[in-house]
Amino acid sequence: MTPPPRATAFEGRAADWLTWREAQARCVTAGETLPADEVPLLDARGRALAADAVATATLPPWDNSAMDGYAVRGEDVRGAREGAPVHLPVAGEVHAGDPPHPGLQPGTAVRIMTGAPVPTGADSVIRVEHTDAEEEAGTVAIQRDDDSGGNIRPGGQDVRAGETVLEAGHPVTPGVVGVLAALGRARVPVHRRPEVCIVPTGDELTRAADYGRVEAGRGIPESNGPMMAAAVAGAGARPRLLEPIPDDRDALSAALIDAARSDVVLTLGGASMGEADLVKRVLDELAYVPDFWRVRMRPGTPFGLGFLPRPGAGTERVPVFGLPGNPSSAFVTFELFVRPALLRMAGHRRILRRRVRAVAASGLKGGGTKAYFLRVELEDGPPLQARLTGHQSSGLVRGLAFADGLAVIPDDLDGVAEGDEVEVLLLDDAPGGQPWVDGA
């Protein structure tokens, strides 16, 4: 049986009641940017570049053909048309990967393939469809002059040697992998991914293996831990999910000491002032240094931030994000406060979600003194419409599966009327949102 709570600094601590923007600003700077690793290119996806990527070669290295066809001088084919073609002798052939052709003589053509270097002296590539494709061997009939002066991609159009192509902090997406491969990078410097230890707390939490307790009405599903592990991985960090910790002072203390060996600690539940809410009381006993507690928002009011000493690391401290135990509260506070902090620690420059303006499909309730974050689906317009995913109680989880974004009701509004504009914070794969970041 858990003993009565001992008196600690927690009991005398006043709520800070920050705005959500103030809280976000503090969370973003809670951890230091992690050092760099050099990894194989294909292992870099989802991470942030730790150094500028500077080109050592010009791309394309020379003018090249955008079409299969014939390289010519435009003046030699001027006036060509159906029924009155211009006939030119074919003086060679060049393929992609061949060295540059020695040069095009006036009044001749060179057969050329897409991507092949354009012969010196040629200023046009006539696509093969505008010719007779050499019905008479060695001679091509140019049947149209539409392509005169066209179908040549200039050398250096994409990249020039010495140019900074990607800056440090840029996320490595599949497109970036293609660019880095084009720059000749087999290995790239990227920031280390933060390890996040997730600590679910509460006697009532029931894992999937013991789901019979839930079916019998004797337990609560442990959904927050797996949800947060997925969210951490989606932010490009490495989750370390602990088994649910019971409401026992010694067990919780041991778990938090172990968790503080990670880069970040994320506690779930026990964030309020209830007699059984031991998390902050135990943190106090472990030399926890609070930054703030409570935010003027719903859901997620009891969110807090502080720091624990890292075991065996002298004065080094680890950020501890204290998330509420209700699923929607945990989800929303992670999105607003933890995710941008993790991205910054991982070296990313763009750390905040994109926002869009939508029209409320129904009235959206606010609170007047607190900012509200409502889970909404986005329906294509025009105009784009935001529709509630269901009841917005913080203890419910089902609506999170259908949320494209969070509709933001500012703390100076009681709500948004049907048909009025509302700002929506986009989530993972919402239309127009950021691409999924694989933290595996």
C-alpha positions in Angstrom: 0.0 0.0 0.0 1.3 3.4 -0.9 2.1 5.5 2.2 0.5 8.9 2.7 2.3 11.6 0.7 5.2 13.4 2.5 5.3 17.1 2.5 7.5 18.5 -0.3 7.9 21.7 -2.2 5.1 20.5 -4.5 2.3 21.3 -2.0 3.4 24.9 -1.8 4.0 25.5 -5.5 1.7 28.0 -7.1 0.4 27.4 -10.7 2.2 29.6 -13.3 -0.7 29.8 -15.7 1.3 30.6 -18.8 -0.3 31.2 -22.1 0.3 28.3 -24.5 2.7 30.4 -26.6 4.7 31.3 -23.5 4.8 27.6 -22.6 5.8 26.6 -26.1 8.7 29.2 -26.1 10.1 27.7 -22.9 9.7 24.1 -24.0 11.5 24.7 -27.3 14.6 25.9 -25.5 14.5 23.2 -22.8 17.1 20.9 -24.4 20.4 21.5 -26.2 20.8 20.6 -29.9 22.4 17.2 -30.0 25.8 16.5 -31.6 26.3 15.2 -35.1 26.7 11.6 -36.4 27.9 10.7 -39.9 25.7 8.0 -41.3 25.1 6.2 -44.6 22.9 8.2 -46.9 20.0 5.8 -46.7 20.1 5.9 -42.9 19.7 9.7 -42.8 16.0 9.9 -43.7 14.0 11.8 -41.2 17.0 13.5 -39.6 18.4 17.0 -39.9 21.6 17.9 -41.7 24.3 18.9 -39.3 26.4 20.8 -42.0 25.7 22.6 -45.2 25.8 20.4 -48.4 28.1 22.2 -50.9 28.3 21.0 -54.5 31.7 19.9 -55.7 30.6 19.5 -59.3 28.4 21.4 -61.7 25.1 19.6 -62.6 24.3 19.0 -65.4 28.1 19.1 -66.2 27.3 20.3 -69.8 24.4 21.3 -72.0 22.3 18.2 -72.6 19.4 17.2 -74.7 15.8 17.2 -73.3 14.6 14.9 -76.1 15.5 12.0 -78.3 16.1 13.7 -81.7 18.7 15.5 -83.8 21.1 18.3 -82.7 21.2 21.0 -85.3 21.8 24.7 -85.9 18.5 26.6 -85.9 19.4 28.6 -89.0 19.9 25.3 -90.9 16.3 24.2 -90.4 14.5 27.5 -90.6 11.3 27.2 -92.7 11.1 23.4 -92.5 7.5 22.3 -92.7 5.3 19.4 -93.8 5.6 18.9 -97.5 8.8 21.1 -97.6 11.3 19.4 -95.2 14.9 20.3 -94.8 17.3 17.4 -95.5 20.5 17.2 -93.5 23.3 14.6 -93.5 23.6 12.8 -90.1 27.2 13.2 -88.9 27.2 11.0 -85.8 25.3 9.9 -82.8 25.7 10.7 -79.1 24.2 9.0 -76.0 23.8 9.9 -72.4 27.1 9.2 -70.7 29.1 9.7 -73.8 31.8 12.4 -73.8 30.9 15.7 -75.4 30.7 15.5 -79.3 33.7 17.2 -80.9 31.4 19.7 -82.7 28.6 20.1 -85.2 29.5 21.3 -88.7 27.2 23.8 -90.4 24.5 22.1 -92.5 24.7 18.7 -90.7 22.8 17.0 -87.8 23.9 14.7 -85.0 21.5 12.0 -83.8 21.1 12.6 -80.0 19.4 10.8 -77.0 17.8 12.3 -74.0 20.5 13.4 -71.5 23.3 13.3 -74.0 25.8 16.2 -74.2 24.8 18.6 -77.0 27.6 19.0 -79.6 29.4 22.3 -79.7 27.9 24.5 -82.3 24.3 23.1 -82.0 21.6 25.4 -80.6 18.6 23.2 -81.1 17.4 19.6 -80.7 14.6 18.6 -83.1 12.5 15.9 -81.5 12.4 12.7 -83.5 8.7 13.0 -84.0 9.3 16.1 -86.2 11.5 14.2 -88.6 11.3 11.2 -90.8 13.7 9.3 -88.4 16.2 8.7 -91.3 14.0 6.8 -93.7 17.0 7.2 -96.0 20.0 6.0 -94.1 22.5 8.8 -93.2 20.0 11.6 -94.0 17.3 13.1 -91.8 14.3 15.1 -93.2 13.4 17.9 -90.7 9.6 18.3 -91.2 9.0 21.2 -88.7 11.0 24.0 -87.3 9.0 24.4 -84.0 11.9 23.1 -81.9 14.4 25.6 -83.3 16.3 27.0 -80.3 14.7 24.6 -77.9 15.0 21.2 -76.1 18.5 21.9 -74.6 19.0 21.9 -70.9 21.9 24.2 -70.1 24.9 23.0 -68.0 24.7 24.1 -64.4 21.0 24.7 -64.6 20.5 22.6 -61.4 23.7 23.0 -59.4 27.0 24.9 -59.8 30.3 23.8 -58.2 30.8 25.7 -54.9 27.1 26.4 -54.4 25.5 25.7 -51.0 22.6 23.5 -52.1 21.2 22.5 -48.7 21.7 24.3 -45.4 22.3 22.7 -42.0 19.1 22.0 -40.3 17.3 20.9 -43.5 15.3 17.6 -43.0 16.4 14.6 -45.0 13.3 13.7 -47.0 13.3 11.3 -50.0 13.8 14.3 -52.3 16.8 15.4 -50.2 18.2 11.9 -50.4 18.1 12.2 -54.2 19.8 15.6 -54.1 22.6 14.3 -51.8 23.1 11.3 -54.0 23.5 13.7 -57.0 26.1 15.6 -54.9 28.1 12.4 -54.6 27.4 11.8 -50.9 27.5 8.2 -49.7 27.6 9.4 -46.0 26.1 12.5 -44.5 26.5 14.4 -41.2 23.2 14.5 -39.3 22.2 15.4 -35.8 21.7 12.6 -33.3 18.1 11.7 -32.6 17.0 12.4 -29.0 16.1 9.3 -26.9 12.9 10.0 -25.1 11.9 7.8 -22.1 8.2 7.6 -21.7 6.9 6.9 -18.2 3.2 6.0 -17.9 1.9 6.1 -14.3 -1.2 4.9 -12.5 -2.5 1.7 -10.9 -5.4 1.7 -13.2 -3.4 1.4 -16.4 -3.9 -2.0 -18.2 -1.8 -3.3 -21.0 -3.2 -5.2 -24.0 -2.0 -8.5 -22.5 -4.3 -8.0 -19.5 -7.2 -6.5 -21.4 -9.7 -8.8 -19.7 -9.5 -6.3 -16.7 -10.8 -3.6 -19.0 -13.6 -5.9 -20.4 -14.5 -6.6 -16.8 -14.6 -2.9 -15.9 -11.6 -3.1 -13.5 -9.0 -1.2 -15.5 -8.2 1.6 -18.0 -6.5 0.8 -21.3 -2.9 1.9 -21.4 -3.2 3.8 -24.6 -1.1 6.9 -23.8 2.2 5.1 -23.8 1.9 3.6 -27.2 0.4 6.8 -28.6 3.3 8.8 -27.3 5.9 6.3 -28.5 4.4 6.7 -32.0 4.3 10.5 -31.7 8.0 10.5 -30.5 9.0 8.3 -33.5 7.0 10.6 -35.8 9.0 13.5 -34.6 12.2 11.7 -35.6 13.2 10.8 -32.0 13.8 7.4 -30.4 11.1 6.3 -27.9 11.9 4.2 -24.9 8.5 3.2 -23.5 8.5 1.9 -19.9 5.9 -0.5 -18.5 3.1 1.4 -16.6 4.4 2.4 -13.2 2.0 1.8 -10.3 1.2 4.5 -7.7 4.1 3.5 -5.5 6.7 6.0 -4.4 9.7 3.7 -4.6 8.7 2.2 -7.9 8.2 5.6 -9.4 11.4 7.0 -8.0 13.4 4.1 -9.5 11.7 4.6 -12.9 12.4 8.3 -13.0 16.1 7.8 -12.1 16.3 5.3 -14.9 14.4 7.6 -17.3 16.8 10.5 -16.6 19.6 8.6 -18.4 17.8 9.4 -21.6 17.9 12.8 -23.4 14.3 13.6 -22.5 11.8 12.3 -19.9 8.1 12.3 -20.7 5.8 11.5 -17.8 2.1 10.6 -18.4 -0.4 11.2 -15.6 -0.1 12.3 -12.0 0.2 15.9 -13.1 -2.5 17.4 -10.8 -2.8 18.0 -7.1 -4.7 14.8 -6.1 -3.6 12.8 -3.2 -2.6 9.9 -5.4 -0.8 12.1 -8.0 2.7 11.2 -6.9 4.7 12.2 -9.9 5.6 15.7 -8.9 6.1 14.8 -5.3 8.6 12.1 -6.2 10.3 14.4 -8.7 10.8 16.9 -5.9 12.6 14.2 -3.9 14.9 13.7 -6.8 16.2 17.3 -6.9 13.8 18.3 -9.7 14.1 21.9 -10.7 10.7 23.2 -12.0 10.3 25.6 -14.8 6.5 26.0 -15.0 3.3 24.2 -14.2 -0.1 24.8 -15.7 -1.1 26.5 -18.9 -4.1 28.5 -19.8 -5.5 26.0 -22.3 -7.9 23.1 -22.8 -7.3 20.3 -23.0 -3.9 20.0 -21.2 -4.1 22.6 -18.4 -1.8 20.7 -15.9 1.1 20.4 -18.3 4.5 21.2 -16.8 8.2 21.4 -17.5 11.2 21.0 -15.3 14.6 19.3 -15.1 16.1 16.3 -13.4 19.8 15.7 -12.8 21.3 13.1 -15.1 22.7 10.2 -13.0 26.4 10.3 -12.9 26.7 13.4 -15.1 27.6 16.1 -12.6 25.5 19.2 -13.1 23.9 18.0 -16.3 20.1 18.1 -16.3 17.5 16.4 -18.4 14.2 18.1 -19.5 11.1 16.5 -18.0 7.8 17.1 -19.8 4.9 16.4 -17.5 1.9 15.5 -19.6 -1.6 15.0 -18.3 -3.1 11.5 -18.1 -6.2 12.1 -20.2 -5.5 10.9 -23.8 -6.5 14.0 -25.7 -4.7 16.2 -23.2 -1.5 14.2 -23.7 -1.9 14.3 -27.5 -2.5 18.0 -27.7 0.3 19.0 -25.2 2.7 16.7 -27.1 1.9 18.4 -30.4 2.2 22.0 -29.0 5.2 21.6 -26.6 7.1 18.3 -26.8 7.2 17.8 -30.6 8.9 21.2 -31.4 11.3 20.7 -28.6 12.4 17.3 -29.9 12.8 18.6 -33.4 15.0 21.5 -32.2 17.1 19.1 -30.2 17.5 17.0 -33.4 18.8 20.0 -35.3 15.8 20.9 -37.4 15.2 24.5 -38.4 11.4 24.2 -39.1 9.9 22.9 -35.8 6.3 24.1 -35.8 3.4 22.6 -37.6 1.9 24.5 -40.6 -1.4 26.3 -40.2 -4.4 26.8 -42.5 -7.5 28.9 -42.4 -10.8 26.9 -42.6 -14.5 27.6 -42.2 -16.2 26.1 -39.1 -18.7 23.5 -40.3 -20.5 24.0 -37.0 -20.1 26.2 -33.9 -16.8 25.7 -32.1 -16.8 26.3 -28.4 -14.1 28.2 -26.6 -13.5 29.3 -23.0 -12.9 33.0 -23.0 -9.9 32.8 -20.6 -8.2 29.7 -22.0 -7.2 28.8 -25.5 -9.1 25.7 -26.8 -7.6 23.1 -29.2 -10.4 21.1 -30.8 -9.8 18.0 -32.8 -11.2 18.5 -36.3 -11.5 16.8 -39.7 -10.8 18.9 -42.8 -13.2 18.6 -45.7 -12.3 19.9 -49.1 -14.0 23.0 -50.3 -13.9 25.6 -51.4 -13.9 26.7 -48.8 -11.9 24.2 -46.7 -14.2 23.2 -43.8 -13.2 22.1 -40.2 -15.6 19.6 -38.6 -15.4 18.3 -35.0 -14.3 14.6 -34.8 -16.8 14.1 -32.1 -17.2 14.9 -28.4 -14.2 17.0 -27.2 -13.9 15.6 -23.7 -10.2 15.2 -22.8 -10.7 11.7 -21.6 -11.8 10.3 -24.9 -9.5 8.8 -27.5 -11.6 7.8 -30.5 -11.7 11.2 -32.1 -7.9 11.4 -32.3 -7.9 8.8 -35.1 -9.9 11.1 -37.4 -8.2 14.4 -36.6 -6.5 16.2 -39.5 -5.8 19.2 -37.3 -6.4 21.2 -34.1 -8.8 24.1 -34.4 -7.4 26.9 -32.3 -9.9 29.0 -30.4 -7.9 31.9 -28.8 -8.2 32.7 -25.2 -10.0 36.0 -25.9 -12.9 34.3 -27.7 -15.9 32.3 -26.4 -16.1 30.4 -29.6 -16.3 30.5 -33.4 -19.7 30.5 -35.1 -20.7 28.2 -37.9 -19.4 29.6 -41.2 -16.7 31.8 -39.5 -13.0 31.3 -40.2 -10.9 29.4 -37.8 -7.1 28.7 -37.7 -6.2 25.0 -37.8 -2.9 23.5 -36.8 -2.2 20.7 -39.2 -1.3 17.2 -38.0 0.9 14.4 -39.5 -0.6 13.4 -42.8 -3.3 16.1 -43.0 -3.7 17.8 -46.4 -0.9 20.2 -46.9 0.9 19.1 -43.7 4.5 18.1 -43.3 5.5 14.7 -44.6 5.7 11.9 -42.1 9.1 11.6 -40.4 10.2 8.0 -39.9 12.0 7.8 -36.5 12.8 4.1 -36.9 
